[in-house]
Amino acid sequence: MDYRGIITIEPGKRGGKPCIRGLRITVYEVLEYLASGMTEAEILADFPDLTREDILACLAFAADRERRLASIPPA
C-alpha cells in the first residue's frame, strides 16, 4: 500500500510526528490501539474521521520504517 498520500508530517503539528491525513491522530496512537487489542471496528467507532485505509496506511508506514531501519548497517 502506498501510504504517502495518507500519512503526513507537519513540523508544527503534534511535534512533527507522522499523522493521518493532516488530522491530529498520530500513526503511533493507531498502532498503540491495535497493540492493546482494539479491533479495527473499535478504532473506527471511536474515531469516526478515520477509515480502514487510514489504519492500513499506519501499518504500511510502520512496516516500511522497520524495513528501512533493518537495512542500516550497524555502526
PAVO-212864 format. One record per residue: x, y, z of N, C-alpha, C, O in turn. Coordinates in pm, whole numbers, plus 50000, padded with zeros to 5 digits. Example, Ala and Ser with C-alpha at 12.3 -4.5 7.8 and 13.67 -1.06 7.14 Angstrom:
2
513194943150780512304955050780513204967050780514244966850846;512854977550708513674989450714512905000350787513415011450804;
END
This chain:
75
500844988150000500005000050000500885012550000501895013150071;500505022049921501225034849919500595044150022499525049749999;501255045650133500735053550244501055068350231500555076450308;501885072150134502375085950125501285096350107501485107850146;500165092750052499065102250039498195103150164497315111650173;498455094350260497635093950381498415098650503497895106250585;499655094150516500465097750631501175110950602501885112250502;500985120650690501575133850671502455137450790502205133150902;503475145250763504355150150869504445165250854504945170350754;503955172350956503975186950957504735191351082504335187751193;505805199051066506635202851181505855209051297506195206551412;504835216851270504105223651377502935215751434502235220651523;502705203851384501555196051430502035183651503502805175851449;501565181951626501905170351710503415167951717503875156551719;504165178851722505615177851736506315171751615507415166451627;505675172551499506285167051378506135151951364506775145851278;505305145951448505085131451440504215128351318503395136551278;504395116451260503555112451146502085111651189501745104951286;501235118651115499795118951142499025113451023499585110850916;497745111751043496875106550938496135117950871495365125150935;496375119750742495715129750658495655143550720494655150550705;496685147550790496725160850848495895162250974495845173051034;495245151451016494475151751140495455151751257496665150451237;494955153051376495815153051495495905138951555496225137451673;495645128951475495755114951517497055109651459497255109751338;497945104851547499255100351501499245085551465498395077751510;500215081951382500425067851347500675059851474500125048951492;501495065351563501825058651688500565055251767500445044151820;499625064651776498405062151852497605050551794497125041951867;497475050351662496725039551598497425026151622496775016251654;498745025951608499485013551632499355009251778499224997351807;499375018751869499225015652012497845009852040497715000352118;496805015251977495455009851995495394995351946494834986752013;495964992851829495974979251775496754969851867496314958651893;497904974351914498744966052002498054963152135498304952752196;497194972152179496504969952306495324960452291494694956652390;495024956652168493934947052146492674952852086491724945552062;492654965952062491474971751998491344966251857492334964351786;490124963751817489884959151681489784971151588489624982551631;489894968251460489724978751360488364985451378488254997751372;487324977551399485974982851414485874992051536485205002351531;486544988351646486514996751766487225010051743486745020551787;488335009651674489065022051643488215031051555488115043051579;487605025251452486785033151361485565038851432485125049951399;485015031551529483865036651606484285048151697483555057851713;485475047051756485965057551846486455069951772486415080951826;486905068051649487465079051570486775079251432487325074051335;485605085151424484825084851300485495091551181485095089351067;486525099951206487235106251094488175096451024488615098950912;488485085151090489395075451032488655065650940487455063450954;489405059950847488885049650758489745037150771490825037550830;489275026350715490055013950714491375016150642492415010950684;491345023850535492565026850460493575034350545494785032350530;493105042950634493995050150725494735040350816495945041550836;494005030650870494615020750958495635012450881496735009850931;495285008250761496225000550679497445008850643498555003550636;497255021850621498385030650591499335031550710500555032050693;498785031750832499625031950952500475019350959501665020050989;499875007950931500614995450932501684995150824502804990550848;501355000050706502315000350596503475009950627504625006950597;503145021250687504175030850726505135024650827506345025750812;504585017950928505415011651031506275000550971507444999251007;505704992650882506474981950818507604987650734508714982350735;507324998250661508355004450577509455010550663510635009350631;509075016850770510065022750861510955011850922512175013550932;510365000950962511124989751018512064983750914513214980450944;511584982450792512404977050684513614986050660514724981150642;513384999250661514485008650639515475008350755516685008950732;514985007350878515875006550993516694993650991517874993751028;516094982850949516794969950945517874969750838518814961850845;517754978350738518744978450630519934987650657520874988250578;519884994850770521005003650806522104994950868521864987950966;523314995450810524394987250865524764991751006524745003751036;525104982251094525484986151230526754994551232527634992951147;526835003351329527985012451338529205005451396530255011651410;
END
